[in-house]
Structure formats: structure tokens, C-alpha cells
Amino acid sequence: MGCSTGVLCAAVLIKMTTSGGFTGLGTGGQPLELELGALQDQQREAVCSLVDRLPAAASQETMVSDDITYRFEVIDDDGTKSVHEVAESVLLDEELDLIDRLQD
């Protein structure tokens, strides 16, 4: 599910929402979306590679008080959805790259 580097990427849409944070600041608003079909092949492969490395769910052990949780919903070309959650305190550089792409 999602993407596979070196193989045609099945993901067609990535949605990101946030929750948590200090008194809920930094959450809400409209979900950010990225349609992979609008990207050039090289950009699409880069995004697919980032999606491949997302964890399945935010670990409760690594979450700290007032953490923002980023929720990525990946929709494949067959309509299959996968959800990945990452706590702000444990975001990796690759995940920050994906967030930046969604915010552009």
C-alpha cells in the first residue's frame, strides 16, 4: 500500500491534518492535500519515498505534553487508504520534507 520506490507509485493523493499542540493551537484548519498526478516523475518518486518511511501510528511512549500529531492519509489509485501518524517531537527530516511539500 502507498508507494514503492523503483516501482510505479500507487498513491494518488496525500492528505495531512494536525491535532493536539498547546491548547490546540496549531491544529484545525483545512487539511492540506497533495495530488501526486500533478507532480513530475522525479518529484512523485521523491514523495513516494517519503511516504514509504512514515510510521503506521504515533507511539504514545514518544509523545510529550503539547505535542502536535501529524496525520497523513494516503489514498492509492484503487481507493485504498492508509493512515500514518507522527508526533511532532519525533519527526524525522524526511517527514519534515513531506510536510514542507504539502504546505507549498
C-alpha positions, 0 to 999 in steps of 0.5 A: 500500500502507498508507494514503492520506490523503483516501482510505479507509485500507487498513491494518488493523493496525500492528505495531512491534518494536525491535532493536539499542540498547546491548547490546540493551537496549531491544529484545525484548519483545512487539511492540506492535500497533495495530488501526486498526478500533478507532480513530475516523475522525479518529484512523485518518486521523491514523495513516494519515498517519503511516504514509504518511511512514515510510521503506521501510528504515533507511539504514545511512549514518544509523545510529550505534553503539547505535542502536535500529531501529524496525520497523513492519509494516503489514498492509492489509485484503487481507493485504498487508504492508509493512515500514518501518524507522527508526533511532532517531537519525533519527526524525522527530516524526511517527514519534515520534507513531506510536510514542507511539500504539502504546505507549498 
